Amino acid sequence: MKLVLDSTPIIHCAKTRLHSLLEKLDVELLTTPLVRREVSGDFAESPVIERLFKEKIRVVPNRTLLKSRGLHDGEASCITLAEEKDAVLVCDDRVGRAVAKAKGLKVVHSTFFLFRALEKRAITRREAEDLLEELTASGWHCDSETLARLYNALRNYG
């Protein structure tokens, strides 16, 4: 399965233990040069991000950017790449998700990695719940209804 990552999923994978699961998920991770630049810098999680780019995330140049009101360039570049590569977009930005869905792309949140790890039996249900807590503590956010649905889905998994 090909996944195109926007900056937020990369950052939150690096801030949590999710980064250690990526090798076990049987996915190809792609991003754009623009997103690569966005996540470069002197942050606490920079060493983990750099390792992800060396070992797991491939940077793929893509064609011109999509333009849409309220859409940041990073999300725009990822939407274009997901179209070009017939890939799933991993994006947590509300506007980016809406634009991608309107274009007919499959879009998932960063929480996709939790459910994929469960599916691949890389983690237990309890570990997935702990990782969701870790993800929200790292600054990842969604509305309370979505968060409740995620916890419910984890409790009822399998």
Beta strands, then each sheet from edge to edge (+ up, - down):
strand 1: 2-5
strand 2: 28-31
strand 3: 57-59
strand 4: 88-90
strand 5: 107-108
sheet 1: 3+ 2+ 1+ 4+ 5+
end
